[in-house]
Amino acid sequence: MATETTGRLICSLGASAVASDSTSESWQPAALTPSQPDFPSLPMHWVETPSNQKRVVREETAQYLPEPGMVLIYSGAFIMGDEDGSRDEQPQRTVTLPAYWIDKFPVTNAEYKAFVDTTGHRRPPSWTNGTYRLEEKNHPVTNVNWEDAHAYAQWVGKGLPTEAEWEKAARGTVGQTYPWGDAFRKDNVNSSNDYGGTTPVDQFADGVSPYDVVDMVGNVQEWCEDWYYDDYYKRAPVDHPTGPDGGQYRVCRGGFYAENRMGIRCSQRHYAPPETMQDHIGFRCAKTPVRPGEQVPKPKVEHNVIKQVDAPAPVQRPELTDALSVDQIAEYYPENVAKVLRTMIYEASDKDRKGVIQKIAILFIGVGQTVGATICKYLTDVEIERISQAIVEFDVVTQQQKDDVFGEIKHRVLSGSYLMQGGEGFARGMLEKALGPRKMKVIFGRVNSTTGSGFYLLRNVDPNQIVPFISKEHPQTIALILSQLDSTQAAGVLNGLPDELQSDVAFRIAQMDNINPQVLRELESGLARELQNILSGQITEIGGPKAVAEILNRSGRTTEKNVIERIDKQDSTLGEQIRNQMFVYDDIANLTDREIQLVLDETDFRDLAVGLKGANEALQARIFKIFDDEKTAKLKEEIQFSGPVRMSDVEEVQLRTVKTVRQLEEAGKITIVRGDSNDVFV
């Protein structure tokens, strides 16, 4: 039977799409935990081209009996999950799978009808007169639950793909965001309601995956074999994972026609109760390869055939009008009821709030446990706790009490008199859906630095006014303040401090770790009242070598030299760490052509090729411009054909080059422009 679930039951948390569509993206596989097999990670800078991939596929395909309409996914490792995606996509892992076949296209209406006509299995409730609309013959079949999909798969001698099998077939081995690459391309997929529903399974030929599997994302979500558990990736094996042993939901993959670019990423996990029938969920099949001479397993049919019993179509919500009772409103529109309840709580004064929560408790008692549980899904933990306490305190509820409360709630819902919920959770969710989690974290980092920390009060104050205020404080206190200011402003304050205090403060910033504000207040008991007010906010990301480097980059050469020399005397290793953060490899692009040539003269050609593998395009372009055509061609060839190089090796080579740059600067042969300098060369 179809479920009576209202709306979409799929969990779709957004995640980011990378802006460029590069086919040679570097990645760092997640470290294996001690409980996982010691499987070697994939090589760095590995580029999987259609030519070498298809060659491997052809070689492995020859070992097995052919499967018409299916594509062989060869055995080996691939990147599963997304470290920047939703929580249930983490951690990103290197997973190995044996070879398997998967359908090139989702199962269509025409294919599913053959199954229904042959076996007598129930038809999708959306079909009329026992069949689909003629124009949707080649559309993916929908309104089939997990059992229906599983029965069809067994009828054709196949099965449903595991979640891992589906993801590898969709994105290939290197963890790209979409089947075609890392950049979203709207012409490659049916998404964002551009087509108002499903489309033929072969309509988007350019959306093909690296294995030539079509229509993997968008159009419809696809049932997988696995049960869903949000933390499964944290404990799943890295060798052929098949999902948890049981659960409440089954995994669906691929997004559907109304999802935005975030919801159709290859790594995005969706889920639904296995009995769910929706017009955006379909499926495709998978199969274990069979070698010549092996016995082909016989299809299993009888015990999985579900006879037609006039399954009702999915329940639609009735229009929200005065004709509905409060019980019906609470059942079909629980989110609206929750908004009303939240408004009642927040509008009530401290004196009246207890009585308001008692009214809400009466509502929950009146609508019953099942509907009440649905309403709770839209409330916060704090709100649920308050309401639960009030329910516990009620022994009986009179009919008059129920009628009074139901009347008030109904009036509020129909009139729309409720508050819209904002706050951090709302802002995070909105930004994540619009921009993806990576950009959301960046923006919220800025927001929190403004609203979550009292130090923002100083950020519009001239550094010269701050210096007299803090110069008599303990160096630890000064270090704390500077670590929370903008690096340019902090540099101005540092410049104004006495020489002996400059290095002491910088040294303390470099050694800082995260500090609890309360602990800091206890240590700095003699702090002036004005400064205590500043410290009343939450303090995070205190300092470290990078914070000192950013300040010194904007402090001028004299202050920089003075600070570094004094820190070297106290801790030479810390001084070296700060130097490494002050000038990075990509900053070579900011040197003049003559200075870059001096660096190149001191750099081994092989080191140059390795270092440029991890460099940005600006630096590569500068160096290619300086070299003549013959040397540029030779360098590009060395970069391209030198083979995979681990990122740790790239960084080691880059660090050697950075040290060369510093030596040339100390010798007076080049000039490093630090900070946001307005100086020009004449």
N, C-alpha and C positions, 0 to 999 in steps of 0.2 A: 504493500500500500504506500502511496505517496505520503510524505510527511506533511504535517500541518504547520510547518515552520513558516513564519512570516518573514519576508525579506530574504536577503542573502546571508547564508550562514558561514560564508567563507571568511577567514581571517586574512587580510591583505595589508601588511605593514609595508610602507614605502621604503625604498632604498635608492641610492644614487646611480645615475648613469654617467659614465666617464665621458668627458666632452669630446675627446678625439677618437677616431676610428682606426687606431694603429694596429697593425698585425704583428708587431714585434715588441710587445709590451713586456717589460721586466717585472718579475714577481718574486716574492720571497715566500716559499711554502711555510705553513704553520709548523712549529716544532712538534714532533711526536711526543706524546706523553709516555712515561715509563711502562704503562700497561699496554701500549700498542706495539705491534710488531715492528722490528727495526727495518722498515722498508725505506730504501734510498729515495731521497727527494728528486724531483725532476730537475734537469739542468737549468741554469739561469740563461736568460736571453734566448731560449729555444723558440724558433719560429717554425710553426707547423704549416707548410705550404700545401696547396691542393695536390701538387705533383707527388710529394713524398708520402702524403697520407693515402692517396688513392693507390699508390704502388703497394703499400703495406696491406691495404684492404684487399687488393686483388690477390696478393700472395696468400692471405689467410682464407679468403673466400674459396680458393681452389681446394681447400681441405674438407669442405663440407658440402652436403647436398644442397642444391639451390632452393630458395624459398621465394616464389613469385610475389611481387608486391611488397617485399621486405628488403631492408638494408642491413648489411652486416656491420656491427660495431666491433672492431677487433679488440683483442685482449690487451690489457695494459693499464697504466695509471692515468688519472686525470685530476684536475683541481675541482673540488666540490665545496660549495658554500661561498660566502662572501664576508670577509672580515669587516667591511663597512656596511653590510646589510642589516636586516632585522636581527633581533637577538636569537631567533631560532635558526638563523643561517650560520651561526658562529659556533665553534671556530672553523675557519676555512681549513680544509684538510686535503692531503694527497690520498686518493682512494684508488684501489686496484679492482678491476672487474675482469672476469673471464669473457671470452667472446660471446656475443648474443645477436640475434636478429631482432629488428624492430620494424613495425609497419612504416612504410614511407609516408603515408597519409593517415589522418584519423579515420576511424570507421564511419562510413557515410550512411545516410538514410536508406539508400538502395541496398547496401550490403546488410544492414540490420534487418530490413524487411525480408530478405531471403531467409534469414535465421528464424524470424517470427513465423513465416509461412510454412517452413519445414518442420519446426518443432512444436508449434502451438504456444510458444512462450508469449507472455503478455506484451502488448505493444506499448510504446510511449503514450502517456495520457494526452499529449498535445496533438497526436495524430487524429484526424477525423475520418470516419468511414473506413477505419482499419488501415489507413495509409497516410503518407506524408503528402505535402503539396508538390505538384509535379515540378515546379521550378526549383524545389529544394532537394532534388534527387541526389546531387553531388555535394550537398551541405553535410557537415558532421551531424551524426545522430545526437540528440540531446534528450533531456527528461528521462534518462536512464539512471538508475541508482547503481551502487557498486556491485550488488548481486547480479543485476542485469548484465553489466559489462563483463563480469567474471564468467557468467554463463555463456555469453557469446564467445568469449575467448576460448573456453574449453570446447565449445562446439566446433571451432575451426582448428582445434589441436594446438592451441597456443595458451598464453597466460597474459596477465597484465604486467607491465614493466615495473620493476622496483623503482623507488624514488631515485636511487643512484643511477640506474640504467637510463631512466628518462633524462636526467640532467646531463650525463655524458653525451648522449645522442643529440641533445639540444645545443650544447656549447663547445663540444670538442674537448681537447685535453688541457688547454692553457688558461681556462677560466674566463673566457670572454663574457661580456655582459649579455649580449643577445646572440641568437644563432648566427647572424651575419657579421658580428664584430662588437665593438664597444660603444659606438655612437648610435643613438636612437634614430631610426629612419621610418617615418610614418608611412611611406609608400611600400614598405616591406611587410606590413602587418595590419590586421584588422583589429584596431584598438581605439580607445577614446570615443566610442560611439560614432565614429566617422561613417559607418555603414548602417547603423541602426539595428544590427542583429548579426546573425551568422552569415558567412559567405562561403562559396565553394572551396573545398579543401585545397585545390590546386591554383587558386587565384593569385597567390603571392609567391611567384617563382623566385624572386630576388630575396625572399626571406629564408632561403634554404640554409640548413645547418652545415657545419664542416663535413658532415658525413652524407650530405644530400638528402637529409630527412626534412620534410616540408610541413609547414603550418604548426610548428612546435609551440609557438607563443601566440597569444591573441586568439581571436575567433572563439574557441571554447577552451575551458580548462579540461584536463584529462585525468581520469581516475588512475591511481597507481596502486600497486599491490599492498604497500606498507600501511600499517597503522601510524597515526601521527602522535608525536610527543615533542613538546617544544624544546626540551633540553637533550634530545636524542643525540645530536652531533657531539656533545661533550663526552659521551660514553660509547658511541658507536664504534664498531671495529673498522679498521681502514681497509680490510680485505673483504670485498663483496658484502657490504652491509645490506640487510633485508628488512630493517625497521624493528620497532618494539614487538614484543610477543602479543600484545593486545592493547586495547584502548577504546576511546569513545568515538574517535574520528578516523577517517581514512584520508590519506594524502591526495590532493589534487595539484596538478602542476600546469604552468603555462599561461596563467592569466586568461582573460576572455575579452570579448568585443567592447566592453565598456570600461576596461581597465586603462589607466594612464601608463606612461612609459615606465614608471616604477614598478607597477604591479605585474608587468609582463617580462621582467628580467628572468633569465634562465635559472638563477639561484633562488628566486622568490618561492617560498613555501606557502601553499594554501591548504585548507582542510575543510571537511564537511562530514556530518554523520553519514554512515554508509547507506542509510535508507533515503537520503536526499535525492529528489528529482528536481532539477532546475534546467531552465532553457539555456544555460551557459556552461553546462558540464557534459562532456562527452568522454571519449577514450580512444586509445589505439592499443594494439597488442604487441607482445614480445614473445620470443621463443628461443630455447636453447639450441645451438647448432647440432646437427647430426652428421657424423662422418659416414662415408660410404661403407656399407656392410653392417652398420649399427642398426638395431631394431628401432623403428619409428614408433613412439608412444601413440596409443589409440586415444582418440578424443573421448572425453567424459561428458555425457550429455544428461542422462535420465534424471539423476538426483538434483540437477541444478536448473531444470526447466521450471519456470514459474508460470502457471497457466493464466490465461487472460481472465480477470474477474472484474472487468470494468473499473479499473483503478481510476479514482477521481483525479482531475487535473489539480495542480498545485493551488492551494488556497490563496486567494487574493484578498487584500485588506479592503473592507468596506469603507465607503467615504465617511469621513469624520463629521458626523452631523448630530443634531439633538435626538435623532431617532435611536441612537446607540445608548445602551445602558452603561453605567460606570464599569461593570464587569467586562463588557465588550470593549470599552475604550481602553481599559487596563490591559486586556489581552492583545488587542491589535495595535495599540499605540503606547507601549510601555515607556518609550523614550520621552513622549510628551508628558506623561504622568510624572516621570522622574523629574523633569524640569520644573513642573508645578511644585512638587514637594520641596525641591531645593530652594525655590523662590520663597516658599512659606517659611522655611527655616531661617534664611538670611534676612528676610524682611522683619522678622520678629525681634522685639527688644529682648534684652537679657531677662527681664521680668516675665515676658509672655512666652519665651521660647519653649519652656517645658510643656505648657499647654498645647502649643502647636505640634510638638513632636508626639504628644498623646493622640492628637487628631490623626496624624499620619499612621500611628500604630493601629488605630481603629480601621483605617483603610486597608492595611495589610491583612488584618484579621478577617475583614469582610470579603476580600477577593480570593483568599485562600493561598495555600503554600505554593502551588505551581505558578500562578500568575505573579504572586509576590516575588518569587525567585527571579522571574524575568525582569521585573522592575529594578531589582537590586543590581542587575548588570550595568545599569546606567547611573548608579550612585557611587559615591566615594566610600572608602572604608570607614572614614570618620562618621559619615552620615548613616551608614548601615549600622554601625555600633550604637549610635544614639537611638535609632529607631528600635533596634533589637532590645535594648534595655527597657524601653517604654512598653514593648509588647510583653516582656516578661512580667511587668508589674500589673498587667491587666488580667483579672480572673475571668470576668464576663463583660460582654459588650451588648448593650440593649439595642433593640431595633431602632429606637428613636435616635440614639447616638450614631448608628450606622447611616441612617437616612440623612441626618444633618451633614455628616462629613462627606458622604457620597455626593450630595447636592452641591456643596462648595467646590469639591474637586472637579466635578463635571463642568460647572460654570467656568472655572479657571482654565481648564483645558480647551473648551470651545471658544473662549474669548482670547486665548493666546496670551493670557496675562502671566507670563513667567520670564524669569531672567535667562539670558544666554550665558553659558558658563565660559569664562575666560581663564586667566591664570597661566602658569608656566606649562602645565600639561597641554592645554589647548594650543598655546603658541608653538610648542615643540611638535605636536602632531601636524599642525598646519604647515610649518616649514618643512617637515620631513616629507609630507606628501607633495609639496610643491618643488622642493629642491633636492630631496634625498638626504639621508642621514649625515653624510660627510659635510655638506655645506651647512646643514642645520647645526651641527656641533660647533662649526667655526663661528656662525652668527651668535649662537647662544653663549659662546665663550666671551664674546664682546659684551653681550647683554649683562652677563653675570659679573663681568669686571666693572660694570657701571653701577648696577643696582644692588649687587651682592656685597660690595666692598665699600667701606667708608672712605677709602683712599681717593675715590673719584672727586671728593671735595677739594683736594689739592691740585687737581689736574688743570685747572684754569688759572692757577696762581703762578706768577713769574718766579723762575728759579732763584733770582736774587732776593726775593722776599722770603723764600723758604729757608735759605741758608742761615740767616740769623736765628730763625725759630728753632732749628734742629742742631746747630753746630755745637751746642753745649751738652747735647744729650749723649748717652752712652753709644759707642760705635755700633753695637748690636741693634739699637733702636733706629739709628740712622740707616743702617743697612736694610732693615725691614721696610722703612718708608721708601727708600730708593727702589727697592725691588718691586714695589707696587705702582710706581709711576711710569709714564711713558718714557722710553729709553732716551729720547731727545731731551726731555725735561730733566730726567735723572742725571744726564751728562752735564747739564747746566749747573745743577746743584753740586755735583762732584767737583766741577771746576772751581767752584767758589769755596770749597773746604780747604783747610790748611794741608800742606803737602803730606805731613806725617799721618793725618787723619784719612787722606784719600785712599792710601793703600790698605789701611786697616779696615775701612768700610768695604772696599772692593773684595778683600780677602774673606770677610764674613758673608758677603752676598754669595760668593762662589761656593761656600761650604754649607749654605742653607739647604734644608729640606723642608717638606711641608710641616707647618707648625700650627698647633691648635691655639686659637686666640686666647682661651682661658689660661693655658700654660704660659703663654707669652706675657699676659698681664701679671701673673704671679712673679715671673722673673724680673719684670720691669716695674716693680712696685713704686718706684720714685718718679714715674713718668708724670709729666704735668697734665692737668685736667683736660686742656685742649687736645692733647695728643691721645689721651685715653678715649675721647669721643671718636677720634679718627679710627682707633683700633677696635671699635665696637662691631665692625662688620666681620663677615667670614673671610678668612685669609687662606688662599690656596696658591699653588704654583709660585712658591716663594722666590727662589733664586737659582743658583747654580752657575757653572762656568759660562753658559750661554747668556745669562742675564748680564754678567759682567762684560762679556764681549760686546753685546749690543750697546751698553753704556759707553764703553771705551771707544767704540767705532765712531761715536759722535762727540768725543771729549777733546779731540785735538791731540797732536803728536806728543806734546810735552807731558800732558796728564797721563796719556797712555804709557809712555816710557817710564815715568815715575812710578806708576802703580805696578806695572809688570815687573820692574826690577825689584821692588820691595816684596811682592808676592813670591818671586823666585827665591828670595832669601828665606822665606818662611816655609814654602812648599814648592819645589821646582816642578813637580808633577802637575800640580794644580795650575801653575803658570803656563805650562805647555798646553794643558787642556783649554785654557782661555785663548791662547794664541790660535789654536786650531779652529776655534769658533769665530774668530775675528775675520779671517779671510778664508773662504772656501773655494773649491776648485772652479766652480762656475763663475766666480768673481774675476777670473783671468780675462773674461770678455770685456771687463771695464778698463783694462789697460790699453795703452796706445799700441799701434801696429809695431812700432820699434821695440816697445817693452815686451810684447808677446813674442817677437822674434828672439829676443834675448832668452826668454824662458824656453822656447823651443830648442835653442842651441844647447841648452843644458839638460835637455830631456831625451832619454833613449826613445828611438822610433817605436819600438814595441810597447814601451810604457805609454807613449802618447796614444796609440791605438786602443789599448786597454782602458786608459782613463777616459777617452772620449765615448766609450760604450755607455757610460753612465752620466755623460754630460748633457746639458740642455742644448737646444738647437742654436741658440744665440752664439755660444762658444764654438760649436762645430762650424758654423757659418764664418766666424771671424778667422779661424785657422785655415779653412779651405780657401778663403780669400787671399790670405797671406802667401800660401804656397802657390807655386806655378801649377799649370794643368797636369803635368806629368806626375809631380809629387802628390798632388791632391788625389789623382786617380789611384796611385799606389797606396795612399793612406786609407781611402775608402775601401779598397780591396782587402787591406789588412784587417780593417774593422769588420767587414762582412764575413770573411772566410777564416778568421782566427778561431772560430768555434766558440761554444758556450763558456762563459767565465763567471765564476761566483761573484756575487755582489761584494762580499768581504774582500776578495782579491782586487776588485775594481777600486774600492775605497782605500785600500793600502797603497795602490799606485798613485791615486789622486793625492793622498796625504804626502807622499814623497815630493810630488810636484809643488804642492803648497809650501813645503819647507824650502824648496829651491827659490820660490818667489820671495819668501821672507829673507833669505840670504842675500838675494839681489837687492832688496830694499835696504838692508843694513849696510850693504856696500855702496849705497847711493846711486845705483844704476837704474832703478825704477822707483816710481812714486805710487803708493797705494792711496787712492782717494777713499776716505772713510766717511760713513754717514751720508746725510743728505746735503752734500757740499754743493755750494753754488759757484765754486771756483771754476775758472776756465783756463785752458792752456793757451798761451800766446807765444 
